[in-house]
Amino acid sequence: MIGLTVLKLGGELLEDDTSLGRAAASIVRMSAQTPLVVVHGGGRAIDAELRSRGLSPVFVDGLRVTDADTLDVAVSVLAGRANTALVAAVGTAGARAVGLTGADALIGLSVRAGAMRSISGVEVDLGLVGEPVGRDGILLEDLVGLGYVPVVCSIGVDRQGALLNVNADTFAGHLAAVLRARSLIVAGTTPGVLDANGRHIPELSEDDIDSMAASGAAHSGMIAKLVACRHALAAGVDHVAIVTGRSDRGFREAPGTRLVARTGAAARVEQNV
């Protein structure tokens, strides 16, 4: 879709009224400049709800291992409190937001992810985790064309109607590719990608993404972000960035790391000041 931006918001940016209001205001400003689809997570809220039920969150390379109890929590948090609160905040701030899950019109059609080999070399079954495979973005395109801002939580569905937990970064990268977006912006709590010494990296190539994961410089949730960005780049998305979601400049102008499709470029590192 011409000029479209897919914005992924980390759940940590939506945890209280202050951060939720700031995110909503930035979304409204952004939607006035570009057609916009928002994808959000809610990892910390899911973790808190799991612990309140006496359950422990489990992750492998930033991906949540999801059994039936964990899926129940993820659906209730993401499709319930998190999505509804964000939609309400965006609406109050002045944009016409519509809350969706990946089950709506099968925009999050997924297959259950197979066993994965972790960075450490161990093979792991992630459980009820979905890998998005759907190619139908008509509902999102129609809503955007009518002036709405779709706000999509990262719950997928398979062809039998079973719900699956989908990593929000993965889902955002997939939708950016399906919608032929111009931009993918992944907003979280860090000022872009950091190297092993905690220094900001202003630009990364696809080759750099692979080397950072292999060396351990990228770990936990950053691995999923980088893989999602690489997927978007491979699909032809022109502008891909991982930025801080806590900048007063808004998501588009926030400090961060630009991901580029060219190969063979060494990451240029700038010292923190």
PLY file of the C-alpha trace (Angstrom):
ply
format ascii 1.0
element vertex 273
property float x
property float y
property float z
element edge 272
property int vertex1
property int vertex2
end_header
0.00 0.00 0.00
1.51 3.32 -1.08
3.17 5.23 1.75
2.01 2.84 4.49
3.88 2.58 7.77
3.66 -0.42 10.09
4.46 0.61 13.67
5.21 -2.04 16.27
4.87 -0.95 19.90
6.49 -2.90 22.69
4.09 -3.64 25.53
6.40 -1.85 27.97
5.39 1.41 26.26
1.76 0.85 27.26
2.10 -0.07 30.91
0.73 3.04 32.63
-1.44 6.03 31.83
1.53 8.32 31.17
3.32 6.05 28.69
0.03 4.98 27.11
-0.99 8.61 26.58
2.41 9.50 25.09
2.21 6.54 22.70
-1.33 7.45 21.67
-0.39 11.06 20.98
2.54 9.95 18.83
0.29 7.56 16.91
-2.18 10.36 16.20
0.58 12.66 14.91
2.00 9.87 12.80
-1.37 8.88 11.33
-1.85 12.46 10.12
1.31 12.10 8.03
1.11 8.54 6.70
-1.33 5.63 6.37
-0.67 3.63 9.53
-1.13 0.13 10.95
-0.14 -0.47 14.58
0.92 -3.84 16.00
1.45 -4.17 19.73
2.75 -6.64 22.24
2.30 -6.89 25.98
5.06 -9.11 27.27
5.51 -7.62 30.72
1.77 -7.62 31.38
1.63 -11.27 30.32
4.54 -12.08 32.63
2.84 -10.33 35.54
-0.43 -12.17 34.96
1.39 -15.51 34.69
3.15 -14.91 38.00
-0.14 -13.91 39.64
-1.39 -17.38 38.67
1.74 -19.08 40.02
3.23 -19.69 36.58
6.72 -18.84 35.35
7.43 -17.20 31.96
9.85 -19.16 29.77
11.75 -17.71 26.79
14.19 -19.04 24.21
16.12 -16.45 22.17
13.45 -13.87 22.97
10.52 -16.09 21.93
7.96 -17.11 24.53
7.45 -20.82 25.14
3.67 -21.12 25.19
1.65 -23.93 26.77
-2.16 -23.90 27.08
-2.15 -21.85 30.31
0.27 -19.31 28.88
-1.81 -18.98 25.71
-4.91 -18.33 27.79
-3.10 -15.51 29.60
-1.67 -14.08 26.36
-5.10 -13.94 24.73
-6.77 -12.36 27.75
-4.04 -9.73 28.16
-3.35 -8.87 24.51
-6.84 -9.13 23.01
-8.42 -7.78 26.18
-6.86 -5.13 28.41
-3.88 -4.12 26.28
-5.65 -3.73 22.95
-8.74 -2.05 24.38
-6.73 0.43 26.45
-4.56 1.42 23.48
-7.56 1.81 21.15
-9.34 3.97 23.74
-6.25 6.15 24.26
-5.72 6.68 20.52
-9.40 7.51 20.06
-9.36 9.99 22.91
-6.22 11.59 21.46
-7.98 12.23 18.17
-7.62 9.35 15.70
-10.18 6.72 14.65
-8.62 3.55 16.01
-10.05 0.07 15.48
-8.93 -2.84 17.65
-8.19 -6.16 15.98
-6.58 -9.52 16.61
-4.93 -11.74 14.06
-8.11 -13.83 14.02
-10.08 -10.99 12.41
-10.47 -11.78 8.69
-7.54 -14.18 9.24
-5.05 -11.33 8.99
-2.89 -13.31 11.41
-3.31 -16.69 9.72
-0.50 -18.81 11.12
0.90 -22.29 11.32
2.23 -23.74 14.50
5.96 -23.12 14.66
8.08 -26.23 14.50
10.93 -27.06 16.82
13.65 -24.42 16.63
17.35 -24.63 17.23
18.38 -21.98 19.72
21.53 -19.88 19.47
23.04 -22.24 22.05
22.38 -25.18 19.72
19.59 -26.79 21.75
16.43 -27.82 19.89
13.32 -26.39 21.56
9.58 -26.85 21.01
7.97 -23.44 21.54
4.52 -24.97 22.03
1.43 -23.02 20.93
3.39 -20.40 19.04
2.36 -19.31 15.58
4.40 -18.43 12.55
2.41 -16.02 10.33
1.79 -17.26 6.80
-1.32 -15.35 5.69
-1.15 -13.10 2.65
-4.51 -11.34 2.89
-4.25 -7.74 4.06
-7.47 -6.51 2.47
-9.21 -5.73 5.77
-6.29 -3.60 6.93
-6.02 -1.84 3.57
-9.76 -1.12 3.57
-9.70 0.30 7.09
-6.69 2.47 6.37
-8.29 3.65 3.14
-11.35 4.75 5.09
-9.24 6.80 7.49
-9.02 4.35 10.40
-5.93 3.29 12.33
-5.98 -0.51 12.78
-4.47 -1.52 16.13
-3.62 -5.21 15.97
-2.58 -7.45 18.86
-0.27 -10.35 18.16
-2.65 -13.30 18.47
-2.73 -15.58 15.44
-5.09 -18.30 14.28
-4.59 -21.48 12.28
-6.86 -22.89 9.57
-8.74 -24.98 12.15
-9.56 -21.90 14.22
-7.07 -22.60 17.01
-5.52 -19.47 18.51
-1.74 -19.16 18.64
0.66 -16.80 20.35
2.65 -14.85 17.76
5.68 -12.77 18.62
4.69 -9.13 18.02
7.93 -8.23 16.23
7.52 -11.23 13.94
3.90 -10.28 13.24
4.79 -6.66 12.46
7.54 -7.66 10.06
5.19 -10.08 8.34
2.42 -7.50 7.95
4.89 -4.94 6.61
5.81 -7.43 3.90
2.21 -8.45 3.12
0.99 -4.85 2.94
3.97 -3.75 0.82
4.63 -1.06 3.42
7.04 1.77 2.82
8.23 1.73 6.44
8.52 -0.59 9.42
9.27 1.09 12.73
9.85 -1.08 15.80
9.56 1.00 18.98
10.75 -0.23 22.37
12.63 0.99 25.43
16.19 1.01 24.10
17.62 3.69 21.76
17.88 1.27 18.86
20.37 -1.60 18.74
23.33 -1.67 21.12
26.62 -3.51 20.62
28.15 -5.91 23.14
29.60 -2.94 25.06
26.27 -1.12 25.27
27.13 1.43 22.57
24.51 2.63 20.10
24.73 1.34 16.52
23.22 3.85 14.08
23.06 1.48 11.11
23.08 -2.27 10.47
23.09 -4.28 7.26
21.48 -7.68 6.83
24.90 -9.31 7.18
25.48 -7.44 10.43
22.20 -8.85 11.79
23.44 -12.42 11.31
26.84 -11.73 12.84
25.37 -10.03 15.91
23.11 -13.00 16.64
25.93 -15.50 16.12
28.37 -13.57 18.32
25.90 -13.07 21.15
25.96 -9.27 20.78
22.22 -9.50 20.12
20.22 -11.61 22.53
16.79 -12.11 24.08
14.08 -9.98 22.50
16.48 -8.11 20.21
17.04 -11.25 18.14
13.34 -11.44 17.26
13.34 -7.73 16.36
16.32 -8.07 14.06
14.91 -11.16 12.33
11.59 -9.37 11.77
13.40 -6.38 10.29
15.44 -8.61 8.00
12.21 -10.21 6.76
10.77 -6.78 5.95
13.94 -5.72 4.15
13.90 -8.88 2.05
10.30 -8.08 1.04
11.31 -4.65 -0.23
10.28 -2.40 2.68
12.31 0.76 2.09
12.67 2.19 5.59
13.21 -0.16 8.53
14.23 1.10 11.96
14.38 0.05 15.61
13.85 3.13 17.79
13.20 4.24 21.31
9.53 4.73 22.06
10.26 7.22 24.82
11.34 10.17 22.74
9.43 13.45 22.75
10.09 13.61 19.00
7.66 10.79 18.28
8.32 7.43 16.71
9.30 8.58 13.22
12.03 10.96 14.40
13.10 9.03 17.50
16.74 8.00 18.03
17.44 4.47 16.91
19.08 2.13 14.42
18.39 2.07 10.69
18.40 -1.39 9.08
19.58 -1.47 5.46
19.44 -4.13 2.77
22.94 -3.75 1.42
25.46 -6.41 2.36
29.07 -6.28 3.41
28.76 -3.08 5.42
30.36 -3.00 8.81
28.25 -1.61 11.61
29.25 1.94 12.44
29.27 2.50 16.18
28.97 5.83 17.91
29.89 6.39 21.52
27.11 7.13 23.99
27.31 10.65 25.35
0 1
1 2
2 3
3 4
4 5
5 6
6 7
7 8
8 9
9 10
10 11
11 12
12 13
13 14
14 15
15 16
16 17
17 18
18 19
19 20
20 21
21 22
22 23
23 24
24 25
25 26
26 27
27 28
28 29
29 30
30 31
31 32
32 33
33 34
34 35
35 36
36 37
37 38
38 39
39 40
40 41
41 42
42 43
43 44
44 45
45 46
46 47
47 48
48 49
49 50
50 51
51 52
52 53
53 54
54 55
55 56
56 57
57 58
58 59
59 60
60 61
61 62
62 63
63 64
64 65
65 66
66 67
67 68
68 69
69 70
70 71
71 72
72 73
73 74
74 75
75 76
76 77
77 78
78 79
79 80
80 81
81 82
82 83
83 84
84 85
85 86
86 87
87 88
88 89
89 90
90 91
91 92
92 93
93 94
94 95
95 96
96 97
97 98
98 99
99 100
100 101
101 102
102 103
103 104
104 105
105 106
106 107
107 108
108 109
109 110
110 111
111 112
112 113
113 114
114 115
115 116
116 117
117 118
118 119
119 120
120 121
121 122
122 123
123 124
124 125
125 126
126 127
127 128
128 129
129 130
130 131
131 132
132 133
133 134
134 135
135 136
136 137
137 138
138 139
139 140
140 141
141 142
142 143
143 144
144 145
145 146
146 147
147 148
148 149
149 150
150 151
151 152
152 153
153 154
154 155
155 156
156 157
157 158
158 159
159 160
160 161
161 162
162 163
163 164
164 165
165 166
166 167
167 168
168 169
169 170
170 171
171 172
172 173
173 174
174 175
175 176
176 177
177 178
178 179
179 180
180 181
181 182
182 183
183 184
184 185
185 186
186 187
187 188
188 189
189 190
190 191
191 192
192 193
193 194
194 195
195 196
196 197
197 198
198 199
199 200
200 201
201 202
202 203
203 204
204 205
205 206
206 207
207 208
208 209
209 210
210 211
211 212
212 213
213 214
214 215
215 216
216 217
217 218
218 219
219 220
220 221
221 222
222 223
223 224
224 225
225 226
226 227
227 228
228 229
229 230
230 231
231 232
232 233
233 234
234 235
235 236
236 237
237 238
238 239
239 240
240 241
241 242
242 243
243 244
244 245
245 246
246 247
247 248
248 249
249 250
250 251
251 252
252 253
253 254
254 255
255 256
256 257
257 258
258 259
259 260
260 261
261 262
262 263
263 264
264 265
265 266
266 267
267 268
268 269
269 270
270 271
271 272
